[in-house]
Amino acid sequence: MTTLIRPREIVSLVLGLVLVVAMVATGDGSASADGTDEVGAFSQSKTVTRQLTQDDGTVETIDSRDVTLKVDHTLNLRGRERVAISWTGAHPSGGRASDPYGENGLKQEYPMVIMQCRGRDDPSLPKAQQLDPTTCWTSTRQQRSQSIDGSDAVWRHDLHATEEERALKTGLDPIPEACQDVPSDSTHLTPFVAANGKVYSACNSETMPPEAAVGAAFPPAEVAAFTDTDGNGSVNYEVRSATENESLGCTTATPCSIVAVPIMGISCVDGNTQCQATGRFRPGASNFASEGVDAAVSPVYWWSASNWRNRITVPITFGLPPDACDVLDSRAPTAFYGSELMSQASLQWAPAYCLNTKRFKFQHNRMGDEPAFTLVENGTAPAAFVSGTREADGDEPIGYAPTAVTGFAIAFIVDEPDNKGERSTLNLTPRLLAKLLSQSYAGSTRGQQHPGMEKNPLSMNQDPEFQQLNPGLDSIAREAAATVLSLSESSDVLTSLTSYIRDDPDAKAFMAGKADPWGMVVNPSYKNLKLPVSSVPLLDTFVPTSQQECQQQNTTPYLTQIAAPVTSISKIAQAVLDGWPNVQTRAERSSSSDPCKFGRIDRQGVGSRFMLGIVSLGDAERYGLRTAALRTGSGAARQFVAPSDASIAAAVKVAKADGVRKAFALSQATIRKTKGAYPGAMIVYTVAKLRGLDAADAKTVASFIRIATSEGQVRGSGNGRLPDGFVPITKKGATSALYTQAQKVASLIEAQKEPKAAPTTSTPTKGAPAAGGSAPASGAEVPDAPDAATATPAATATPTTDVIATASNSSRPAQSLLPVLVTLLLLAGLGGPGTRLVAEWRRRR
């Protein structure tokens, strides 16, 4: 879809973008004066009712409930980020759907409908920014248009609707001919008004916005969520920015909301039987067969006056998009390369650099640790992010500045049997992970043809070891449950993970060929694989026989099709978010004469999902993914430890400094001995040359380290802050040694002088990462908040205050520009993107 922009709109947009720079420079971004960052937790209670008109004409309230809705965070959201929504006091649901998203959730009774909408319930905003059902996103026409026989048109009996809204044809005037099945039928349309003003009648697939196309890139986000018999419910709700949904158009400058509509049933103006229906399903019952429901108490009429008046509106704001620096800063970037563990931190940090003219334009190019380190060595890149000591090929010394404390996790989406919702916790051992990575589950009866694997379980949920640790799950064989989605590229994450496997006696024995206590054995192709490895090799070459023609044409090893690793951690996180395994065993052909093609299997259905993936902690937090607890320790001291601030701090606290030219020594053997330490904890370092680096680059890298380890360690969702999934590096506490080394290395990089005496305490191992971890330990030391004001460079460093000036010190010029910018915006055109930015900035101030 091409949208023409008039020159006047371009001027307004450009000025609006300038205002974004001013907003950032003046400290806007939800950070308070004391340096803390508000997440915008939301809580609101509302009395919701349903009323029926009796035979004598009186109106009686037949149901009244006090509903309280809570949302854990609402500010500076990113595309596909999930927020935790919970509620109490709602009407219990009946006829629970196996899939509550999109049109699949319509055949329920009394659910909580949750949608994302453009606009707010704020009378101070212009009319164009007011909330309305036409600005709420739904993915299908069934959720927006109805054309049925008059006797079943319950919305025409709505007590709270106007006479016009109870007419034969409503929603658009006139109703397009294509939107009327039978001209005499009652028809209502809830058109969708896009951010660019285009109106979609939304009565069939051809009249829906482009993002609502069949087979769209993203599954429906709107949900008809289930309320239990006590009136409580919860859901992790995924928001989408204009990057994912341009028609909805939620940006930094656009007021948007999450709207929760507790379905109480349509209040009736008369005695119409269909309108006064109270439900066919008992509270708590399921509707697996998608049987019919009473429409009056279903989510299909979420837009009706009776339901819409009961809504609870949650204002939300979005952070700058990923390409903000490319749009707002024309300067050439200073590119850092390396670890994908830094992705979420880089996303929040970048605007704090590019939108401050006294700093440089920071750019993080994600790639494997090893090739990134090579770029630094050969002088192609000024700095790189790595997670462990690398074996240098040249003579020039390299400094390691600790920059972030984070790690990896095993994310999962696993549904409880009988449609009871998602499993919230999962326990995994090193041996279970060894089984997954070594392709030792057969996947299906085809995999059981594999020599030496005839008696192995088809998938992990059939494994007695897994069942013993995670009781109550089903044992339905799934190819997706025979693997953990992993990386095809070299990564220190995999080195750390396979070190965890290697250092566990049970896992080590399994990989060496010893059967587990239930008789499962390692895939012979992986027997005695030397660990750790930075990438898990695809060693199995077995191609099973089959009577099916498509399978006979396929020469790709079967278990390799199941493993199907991908090129980035972020792809894994989004696959888990969607419940969409990368298993490549789906066979299809265009016609009977065409050859078969194998591709990705379908998304797993809600209620029967079982999928695991290796993700970064930053991605897990952004996407609201559940993460497994990993077993660590030995003997009676064995314990399962989930990632948390305390468990990651416990791991990092035992890391030993090994000199500024090496990463901290943090082995899995040490972590196993440390109570409450999470095995997936990792330290990310900024590495750069200590000699031979260009002076300007040296100054830039040193400035980055100082900023990143001071104001960049203040927790929050705003620009320049440290996102969830990272533990702050501070002057005191468990990470104090990391802070000290970072400042030393920054000074050495800037001075470009090799340290007087290089440490010789140990021999570096190529690619050995700093990893470790365990479950939250009681009394574990949690890092203190950093004191940015005292985070000054070492005394030997050349002063760089012009580069590392804080936002507060650089705000005065921007503040003085605001009146001028506002005037220019008014001249450019009222109501344009720039003026919306002004209004948003003033509101948030």
Residue pairs with C-beta under 8 A, 6 or more apart in sequence:
1 210
3 196
5 13
8 828
8 829
8 832
9 829
9 832
9 833
11 828
11 829
12 825
12 828
12 829
12 832
12 833
12 834
12 835
13 832
13 833
13 834
14 834
15 821
15 824
15 825
15 828
15 834
16 253
16 825
16 832
16 833
16 834
16 835
16 836
16 837
17 327
17 328
17 834
18 821
18 834
19 818
19 821
19 825
19 834
19 837
19 838
19 841
20 252
20 253
20 320
20 324
20 328
20 355
20 837
21 328
21 355
21 814
22 814
22 815
22 817
22 818
22 821
23 29
23 837
23 841
24 351
24 352
24 355
24 356
24 719
24 807
25 355
25 356
25 807
25 810
25 811
25 813
25 814
26 807
26 811
26 814
26 815
26 818
27 807
27 808
27 811
28 841
28 844
28 845
29 37
29 76
29 718
29 719
29 720
29 721
30 37
30 38
30 40
30 75
30 76
30 317
30 716
30 717
30 718
30 844
31 37
31 38
31 714
31 716
31 718
31 721
32 38
35 714
35 785
35 788
36 714
36 715
36 716
36 785
37 714
37 715
37 716
37 717
37 718
37 721
38 75
38 716
39 72
39 73
39 74
39 75
39 716
39 717
40 73
40 74
40 75
40 316
40 317
41 70
41 71
41 72
41 73
41 74
42 69
42 70
42 71
42 74
42 314
42 315
43 68
43 69
43 70
43 71
44 68
44 69
44 312
44 314
45 66
45 67
45 68
45 69
45 89
46 66
46 67
46 68
46 69
46 310
46 312
47 64
47 65
47 66
47 67
48 64
48 65
48 67
48 90
48 262
48 264
48 310
49 61
49 63
49 64
49 65
49 264
49 267
49 310
50 61
50 62
50 63
50 64
50 264
50 265
50 266
50 267
50 306
51 59
51 60
51 61
51 62
51 159
51 267
51 268
52 59
52 60
52 62
52 267
52 268
52 276
53 59
53 60
53 159
53 268
53 269
53 270
53 271
54 60
54 271
55 271
59 159
63 91
63 264
63 265
65 89
65 90
65 91
65 231
65 262
65 264
66 89
67 87
67 88
67 89
67 90
67 262
67 310
67 312
68 87
68 88
68 89
69 85
69 86
69 87
69 260
69 312
69 314
70 85
70 86
70 87
71 83
71 84
71 85
71 258
71 314
72 83
72 84
72 85
73 83
73 84
73 717
74 83
74 258
74 314
74 315
74 316
74 317
75 316
75 317
75 717
75 718
76 317
76 318
76 319
76 717
76 718
77 83
77 239
77 241
77 316
77 317
77 318
77 319
77 717
78 241
78 318
78 319
78 347
78 622
79 239
79 240
79 241
79 243
79 244
79 318
79 321
80 218
80 238
80 239
80 240
80 244
80 574
80 577
80 622
80 623
81 238
81 239
81 622
81 623
81 624
82 236
82 237
82 238
82 239
82 577
82 622
82 623
82 624
83 236
83 237
83 239
83 258
83 316
83 624
84 234
84 236
84 237
84 624
85 114
85 234
85 235
85 236
85 237
85 258
85 260
86 232
86 233
86 234
87 112
87 227
87 232
87 233
87 234
87 260
87 262
88 231
88 232
89 231
90 110
90 112
90 227
90 231
90 232
90 233
90 262
91 110
91 227
91 231
91 262
91 263
91 264
91 265
92 110
92 227
92 228
92 229
92 230
92 231
92 283
92 284
93 108
93 109
93 110
93 111
93 112
93 226
93 227
93 228
93 233
93 283
93 284
94 108
94 109
94 110
94 279
94 280
94 281
94 282
94 283
94 284
94 285
94 287
95 107
95 108
95 109
95 279
95 280
95 281
95 285
95 286
95 287
95 291
95 293
96 108
96 226
96 284
96 285
96 286
96 287
96 419
97 104
97 105
97 106
97 107
97 108
97 224
97 226
97 287
97 290
98 104
98 286
98 288
98 419
98 605
98 606
98 607
98 608
99 105
99 605
99 606
99 607
100 108
100 111
100 223
100 224
100 225
100 226
100 606
101 219
101 220
101 221
101 222
101 223
101 606
102 138
102 139
102 140
102 143
102 219
102 220
102 222
103 139
103 140
103 142
103 143
103 220
104 220
104 606
105 111
105 223
105 224
105 299
106 142
106 143
106 224
106 298
106 299
106 300
107 287
107 290
107 291
107 292
107 293
107 298
108 224
108 226
108 287
108 293
108 298
108 299
109 263
109 279
109 280
109 281
109 293
109 294
109 297
109 298
110 227
110 263
110 264
110 265
110 279
110 283
110 297
111 224
111 225
111 226
111 227
111 263
111 299
112 224
112 225
112 226
112 227
112 233
112 235
112 260
112 261
112 262
112 263
113 222
113 223
113 224
113 225
113 260
113 261
113 262
113 263
113 299
113 302
113 307
114 222
114 223
114 225
114 235
114 237
114 258
114 259
114 260
114 261
115 136
115 137
115 138
115 222
115 258
115 259
115 261
115 302
116 136
116 137
116 221
116 222
116 239
116 240
116 248
116 250
116 256
116 257
116 258
116 259
116 316
117 131
117 132
117 135
117 136
117 137
117 256
117 257
117 258
117 259
118 131
118 135
118 195
118 248
118 249
118 250
118 254
118 255
118 256
118 257
119 125
119 129
119 130
119 131
119 132
119 135
119 255
119 256
119 257
120 129
120 130
120 131
120 255
120 256
120 257
120 313
120 315
121 130
121 131
121 257
121 313
122 129
122 130
122 255
122 315
123 130
125 255
125 839
126 831
126 839
128 831
129 255
129 836
131 257
131 259
131 313
132 193
133 190
133 302
133 303
133 308
134 190
134 191
134 192
134 193
134 199
135 192
135 193
136 259
136 303
137 192
137 221
137 222
137 240
137 245
137 247
137 248
138 144
138 192
138 212
138 220
138 222
139 212
139 216
139 220
139 221
139 222
140 208
140 212
140 220
141 202
141 203
141 204
141 205
141 207
141 208
142 300
143 222
143 299
143 300
143 302
144 189
144 190
144 191
144 192
144 202
144 203
144 303
145 171
145 179
145 187
145 188
145 189
145 190
145 201
145 202
145 203
145 204
146 153
146 155
146 186
146 187
146 188
146 300
146 301
147 179
147 180
147 181
147 182
147 185
147 186
147 187
147 188
147 203
148 185
148 186
149 185
149 186
150 156
150 168
150 184
150 185
150 186
151 274
152 274
152 295
153 186
153 188
154 266
154 272
154 274
154 275
154 295
154 296
154 301
155 161
155 165
155 166
155 188
155 266
155 301
155 304
156 166
156 167
156 168
156 186
157 166
157 266
157 268
157 269
157 270
157 272
157 274
157 275
158 165
158 166
158 266
158 267
158 268
158 269
158 275
158 304
158 305
158 306
159 266
159 267
159 268
159 269
159 306
160 267
160 305
160 306
160 309
161 269
161 304
161 305
161 306
162 305
164 170
165 305
166 269
168 186
168 187
169 175
169 180
169 186
169 187
169 188
170 187
170 188
170 189
171 187
171 188
171 189
171 190
171 191
172 179
172 189
172 191
172 199
172 201
175 187
175 189
176 201
176 203
176 207
178 201
178 203
178 204
178 206
178 207
179 187
179 189
179 201
179 203
179 204
179 207
180 187
189 201
189 202
189 203
190 202
190 303
191 199
191 200
191 201
191 202
192 199
192 200
192 202
192 208
192 209
192 247
193 199
193 200
194 200
194 209
194 247
194 248
194 249
195 242
195 246
195 247
195 248
195 249
195 254
196 247
196 249
198 247
200 207
200 208
200 209
200 247
201 207
202 208
202 209
205 213
205 214
209 247
210 246
210 247
211 218
211 244
211 245
211 246
211 247
211 248
217 244
218 240
218 244
218 245
218 578
219 578
219 603
221 237
221 238
221 239
221 240
223 235
223 237
224 263
224 299
225 233
225 234
225 235
226 233
226 421
227 233
227 262
228 284
229 283
229 284
236 624
237 258
238 577
238 623
238 624
239 250
239 258
239 316
239 318
240 248
240 250
241 250
241 251
241 318
241 321
242 248
242 249
242 250
242 251
242 254
242 321
243 321
243 322
248 256
250 256
250 316
250 318
251 318
251 321
252 317
252 318
252 319
252 320
252 321
252 837
252 840
253 833
253 836
253 837
253 840
254 318
254 836
254 840
255 315
255 840
256 315
256 316
256 317
256 318
257 313
257 314
257 315
257 316
258 313
258 314
258 316
259 311
259 312
259 313
259 314
260 311
260 312
260 314
261 299
261 302
261 307
261 308
261 310
261 311
261 312
262 310
262 312
263 297
263 298
263 299
263 302
263 307
264 297
264 306
264 307
264 310
265 277
265 278
265 279
265 296
265 297
265 306
266 275
266 296
266 297
266 301
266 304
266 306
266 307
267 306
268 275
268 276
268 296
274 294
274 295
274 296
275 296
276 296
277 294
277 295
277 296
277 297
278 294
278 297
279 293
279 294
279 297
280 291
280 292
280 293
280 294
281 287
281 293
286 418
286 419
287 293
288 419
295 301
301 307
302 308
317 840
317 844
319 348
319 717
319 718
319 719
320 351
320 719
322 347
324 350
324 351
324 354
324 355
325 333
325 350
325 351
325 353
325 354
325 355
325 361
325 362
325 363
328 354
328 355
329 354
329 355
329 361
331 354
331 360
331 361
332 361
333 354
333 360
333 361
333 362
333 363
334 360
334 361
334 362
334 363
334 382
334 697
334 700
335 363
335 364
335 365
335 381
335 382
336 362
336 363
336 364
336 365
336 381
336 382
336 383
336 384
336 385
336 686
336 704
337 364
337 365
337 366
337 367
337 371
337 372
337 375
337 376
337 381
337 383
337 384
337 385
338 364
338 365
338 366
338 367
338 368
338 369
338 372
338 373
338 384
338 385
338 386
339 366
339 369
339 372
339 385
339 386
339 387
339 491
339 492
339 684
340 366
340 491
340 493
340 568
340 569
340 570
340 616
341 385
341 387
341 404
341 406
341 407
341 408
341 493
341 569
341 616
341 617
341 618
341 682
341 684
342 364
342 366
342 385
342 403
342 404
342 406
342 618
342 684
343 364
343 366
343 569
343 570
343 616
343 618
343 619
344 616
344 618
344 619
344 621
344 622
344 723
344 725
344 726
345 404
345 406
345 618
345 712
345 722
345 723
345 726
346 362
346 364
347 723
348 717
348 718
348 719
348 720
348 721
348 722
348 723
349 362
349 708
349 712
349 719
349 720
350 362
350 363
350 364
351 719
351 720
352 359
352 707
352 711
352 712
352 719
352 720
352 807
353 359
353 360
353 361
353 362
353 704
353 707
354 361
354 362
355 719
356 805
356 807
356 810
358 802
358 803
358 805
358 810
359 703
359 707
359 803
359 804
359 805
360 700
360 703
360 704
360 803
362 704
364 385
366 568
368 489
368 490
368 491
368 534
369 384
369 385
369 386
369 387
369 388
369 390
369 490
369 491
369 492
369 534
369 767
369 769
370 390
370 490
370 534
370 767
371 490
372 381
372 384
372 385
372 386
373 384
373 386
373 390
373 398
373 687
374 393
375 381
375 384
376 382
376 383
376 384
376 398
376 687
376 688
376 689
377 392
377 393
377 394
377 396
377 398
378 394
379 689
379 692
382 688
382 693
382 694
382 697
382 698
382 700
382 701
383 686
383 687
383 688
383 701
383 704
384 686
384 687
384 688
385 403
385 684
385 685
385 686
385 687
386 400
386 492
386 663
386 684
386 685
386 687
387 492
387 493
387 496
387 663
387 682
387 683
387 684
387 685
387 769
387 770
387 771
388 492
388 495
388 663
388 767
388 768
388 769
388 770
389 400
389 658
389 662
389 663
389 764
389 765
389 768
390 398
390 687
390 764
390 766
390 767
391 764
391 765
391 766
391 767
392 398
396 689
396 690
396 691
396 692
397 661
397 689
397 690
397 691
397 754
397 755
397 758
398 661
398 687
398 688
398 689
398 690
399 660
399 661
399 687
399 688
399 689
399 690
399 745
399 748
399 749
400 660
400 661
400 662
400 663
400 685
400 686
400 687
400 741
400 745
401 685
401 686
401 687
401 688
401 705
401 709
401 741
401 742
401 745
401 746
401 749
402 664
402 683
402 684
402 685
402 709
402 729
402 735
402 738
402 739
402 741
402 742
403 684
403 685
403 686
403 705
403 708
403 709
403 729
403 742
404 683
404 684
404 708
404 726
404 729
405 648
405 649
405 652
405 681
405 682
405 683
405 684
405 726
405 727
405 728
405 729
405 735
405 738
406 616
406 617
406 618
406 648
406 681
406 682
406 684
406 725
406 726
406 727
407 496
407 616
407 617
407 643
407 648
407 678
407 680
407 681
407 682
407 771
407 773
408 493
408 496
408 497
408 569
408 614
408 615
408 616
408 617
408 680
408 682
409 614
409 615
409 616
409 617
409 620
409 625
409 627
409 628
409 643
409 680
410 426
410 428
410 433
410 484
410 612
410 613
410 614
410 615
410 627
410 628
410 630
410 680
411 572
411 573
411 576
411 612
411 613
411 614
411 615
411 620
411 625
411 626
411 627
411 628
412 423
412 426
412 576
412 611
412 612
412 613
412 625
412 626
412 627
412 628
413 422
413 576
413 577
413 579
413 604
413 609
413 610
413 611
413 625
413 626
414 422
414 423
414 426
414 473
414 609
414 610
414 611
415 421
415 422
415 423
415 606
415 607
415 608
415 609
415 610
416 422
416 423
416 472
416 473
417 472
417 473
417 474
419 607
422 609
422 626
423 470
423 473
423 626
424 626
425 626
425 628
425 629
425 642
426 470
426 626
426 628
426 629
427 469
427 470
427 628
427 629
427 631
427 640
428 469
428 628
428 629
428 630
428 631
429 465
429 469
429 504
429 506
429 507
429 630
429 631
430 500
430 501
430 503
430 504
430 506
430 507
430 630
430 631
431 465
431 501
431 504
431 506
431 507
431 510
431 516
432 460
432 463
432 465
432 466
432 469
433 484
433 497
433 500
433 501
433 507
434 440
434 501
434 507
434 510
434 511
434 522
435 441
435 460
435 463
435 510
435 520
435 522
436 460
436 482
436 483
436 484
436 612
437 484
437 486
437 498
437 501
437 536
438 511
438 522
438 523
438 526
438 529
439 482
439 483
439 523
439 525
439 526
439 540
439 559
439 560
439 562
439 563
440 453
440 456
440 520
440 521
440 522
440 523
440 526
441 447
441 456
441 457
441 458
441 459
441 460
441 463
441 481
441 482
441 483
442 448
442 450
442 453
442 456
442 457
442 458
442 482
443 458
443 459
443 479
443 482
443 483
443 558
443 559
443 562
444 458
444 477
444 479
445 458
446 544
446 546
446 551
446 558
447 453
447 458
447 482
447 544
447 558
447 559
447 562
448 454
448 456
448 458
449 542
449 544
449 545
450 523
450 540
450 542
450 544
450 558
450 559
451 524
451 542
452 521
452 523
452 524
453 521
453 523
453 524
455 519
455 520
456 520
456 521
457 463
457 520
458 477
458 482
459 477
459 478
459 479
459 480
459 481
459 482
459 610
460 466
460 481
460 482
460 612
461 467
461 473
461 474
461 475
461 476
461 478
461 481
461 610
462 475
462 477
463 518
463 520
464 518
465 516
465 517
465 518
465 520
467 473
467 475
473 610
476 608
478 610
479 562
479 581
479 583
479 585
479 601
480 562
480 581
480 583
480 601
480 604
480 610
480 611
481 610
481 611
481 612
482 559
482 562
483 562
483 563
483 564
483 581
483 583
483 612
484 612
484 613
484 614
485 564
485 565
485 566
485 572
485 575
485 576
485 581
485 582
485 611
485 612
485 613
485 614
486 494
486 536
486 563
486 565
486 566
486 572
486 613
486 614
487 493
487 494
487 535
487 536
487 565
487 566
487 567
487 568
487 569
487 572
487 614
488 535
488 565
488 566
488 567
489 535
489 567
489 568
490 534
490 535
491 534
491 535
491 569
492 534
492 682
492 767
492 769
493 569
493 614
493 616
493 682
493 769
494 532
494 533
494 534
494 535
494 536
494 614
495 532
495 533
495 534
495 767
495 768
495 769
495 771
496 532
496 668
496 680
496 682
496 769
496 771
497 532
497 614
497 680
498 531
498 532
498 533
498 536
499 531
499 532
499 667
499 668
499 768
499 769
499 771
500 630
500 668
500 679
500 680
500 771
501 507
501 508
501 511
501 531
501 532
502 508
502 511
502 531
502 532
502 668
503 667
503 668
503 669
503 672
504 631
504 672
505 634
506 516
510 516
510 521
510 522
511 522
511 526
511 527
511 528
511 529
511 531
512 522
512 527
512 528
513 521
513 522
513 527
513 528
515 521
523 540
523 559
525 539
525 540
525 541
525 542
526 539
526 540
529 537
529 539
532 768
534 767
536 565
538 557
538 560
538 563
538 565
540 557
540 559
540 560
541 557
542 557
542 558
542 559
543 554
543 555
543 556
543 557
543 558
544 551
544 558
545 552
546 552
548 587
549 596
550 587
550 589
550 596
550 598
551 587
553 595
553 596
554 587
554 596
554 598
556 584
556 598
558 585
561 583
561 584
561 585
561 598
562 583
562 584
562 585
564 582
564 583
564 584
564 600
565 582
566 572
566 575
566 582
569 614
569 615
569 616
569 619
570 619
572 613
572 614
572 615
573 613
573 615
573 616
573 619
573 620
573 622
573 623
573 625
574 623
575 581
575 582
575 611
575 613
576 611
576 612
576 613
576 615
576 623
576 625
577 623
577 624
577 625
578 603
579 603
579 604
579 606
579 609
579 611
580 600
580 602
580 603
580 604
580 611
581 600
581 601
581 604
581 611
582 600
583 600
583 601
584 598
584 599
584 600
584 601
585 598
585 601
586 598
586 599
586 600
586 601
586 602
587 596
587 597
587 598
588 596
588 597
588 599
589 595
589 596
589 597
604 610
604 611
612 628
615 625
615 627
616 725
617 627
617 643
617 648
617 680
617 725
617 726
618 723
618 724
618 725
618 726
619 625
619 725
620 627
620 643
620 725
621 723
621 724
621 725
622 723
622 724
622 725
627 642
627 643
628 642
629 640
629 641
629 642
629 775
630 640
630 641
630 642
630 678
630 679
630 680
630 773
631 638
631 639
631 640
631 641
632 638
632 639
632 640
632 641
632 671
632 672
632 677
632 678
632 679
632 773
632 774
632 775
633 639
633 672
633 673
633 675
633 774
634 672
637 675
639 675
639 676
639 774
639 775
640 775
641 647
641 676
641 677
641 678
641 679
641 773
641 774
641 775
641 776
642 678
642 775
642 776
643 678
643 680
643 681
643 773
644 678
644 775
644 776
645 727
645 782
645 783
646 676
646 776
646 777
646 780
646 782
647 676
647 677
647 678
647 681
647 773
647 774
647 775
647 776
647 777
647 780
648 678
648 681
648 727
648 773
649 727
649 733
649 734
649 735
649 780
649 781
649 782
649 783
650 674
650 675
650 676
650 677
650 678
650 734
650 773
650 774
650 777
650 780
650 781
651 666
651 671
651 674
651 677
651 678
651 679
651 681
651 771
651 772
651 773
651 774
652 666
652 681
652 683
652 727
652 734
652 735
652 738
652 772
653 674
653 734
653 735
653 781
654 666
654 670
654 671
654 674
654 677
654 772
655 664
655 665
655 666
655 683
655 737
655 738
655 770
655 772
656 664
656 665
656 666
657 664
657 665
657 737
657 741
658 664
658 665
658 759
658 761
658 762
659 755
659 758
659 759
659 761
660 690
660 741
660 744
660 745
660 748
660 755
661 690
661 755
661 758
661 759
662 759
662 762
662 764
663 683
663 685
663 768
663 769
663 770
664 683
664 737
664 738
664 741
664 770
665 762
665 770
666 681
666 683
666 770
666 771
666 772
667 772
668 679
668 771
668 772
670 772
671 677
671 678
671 679
671 681
671 771
671 772
671 773
671 774
672 679
674 772
674 774
675 774
675 777
676 774
676 775
676 776
676 777
676 778
676 780
677 772
677 773
677 774
677 777
678 772
678 773
678 774
678 775
679 771
679 772
679 773
679 774
680 771
680 773
681 771
681 772
681 773
682 769
682 770
682 771
682 772
683 738
683 770
686 701
686 704
686 705
686 708
686 742
686 745
688 698
688 701
688 749
689 698
689 749
689 752
690 748
690 749
690 752
690 753
690 754
690 755
691 752
691 753
691 754
692 752
693 701
693 749
693 752
695 752
698 749
698 750
698 752
699 750
699 798
699 800
699 803
700 803
701 746
701 749
701 750
702 746
702 747
702 749
702 750
702 793
702 797
702 800
703 800
703 803
703 804
705 742
705 743
705 745
705 746
705 749
706 742
706 743
706 746
706 791
706 792
706 793
706 800
706 804
707 720
707 804
709 729
709 739
709 742
709 743
709 786
709 791
710 786
710 788
710 791
711 720
711 721
711 786
711 788
711 791
711 806
711 807
712 720
712 721
712 722
713 722
713 728
713 729
713 730
713 786
714 721
714 722
714 728
714 785
714 786
714 788
715 721
715 722
715 724
715 728
715 785
716 722
716 723
717 723
720 807
722 728
727 734
727 735
727 783
728 735
728 783
728 785
728 786
729 735
729 738
729 739
729 742
729 783
729 786
730 736
730 739
730 783
730 784
730 785
730 786
731 739
731 784
731 786
731 787
731 790
731 791
732 783
732 784
733 781
733 782
733 783
733 784
734 780
734 781
734 782
734 783
735 783
739 786
743 793
743 794
744 794
746 793
746 794
746 797
747 793
747 794
747 796
747 797
748 754
748 755
750 793
750 797
750 798
750 800
751 796
751 797
751 798
788 806
793 799
793 800
793 804
821 838
822 838
825 832
825 834
825 835
825 838
826 835
828 834
829 835
